[in-house]
Amino acid sequence: MKYIILIPISIIMFLALTTVLWAQSPPPPMLPLSPDQAPIDGGLGLLAAAGGGYALKKLRDRKKAEEKAMKDSNL
């Protein structure tokens, strides 16, 4: 009884999947001839300033830690 149901279902699934496998994908979209340029405005300058400030803070913290280590080693 199981095989009577299992065989037709297997055949139907096999045929359904083979039709999906033969389908072709659509072609890729065409690129525009002259792409629009992305504007670079104050956001990039603000990001660069924040990075510079962070680097300056790290350098000052490192210098303070070195001075403290030298001061502690002299005692």
LINTA-V700362 format. One record per pair of residues at least 24 apart in sequence whose C-alpha atoms are under 6 Angstrom apart, sorted by the first residue. I is the first residue (numbers start at 0). J is the second residue. Records with the same first field share a line. If there is no record, write none. Layout:
I->J ; J
//
This chain:
none
//
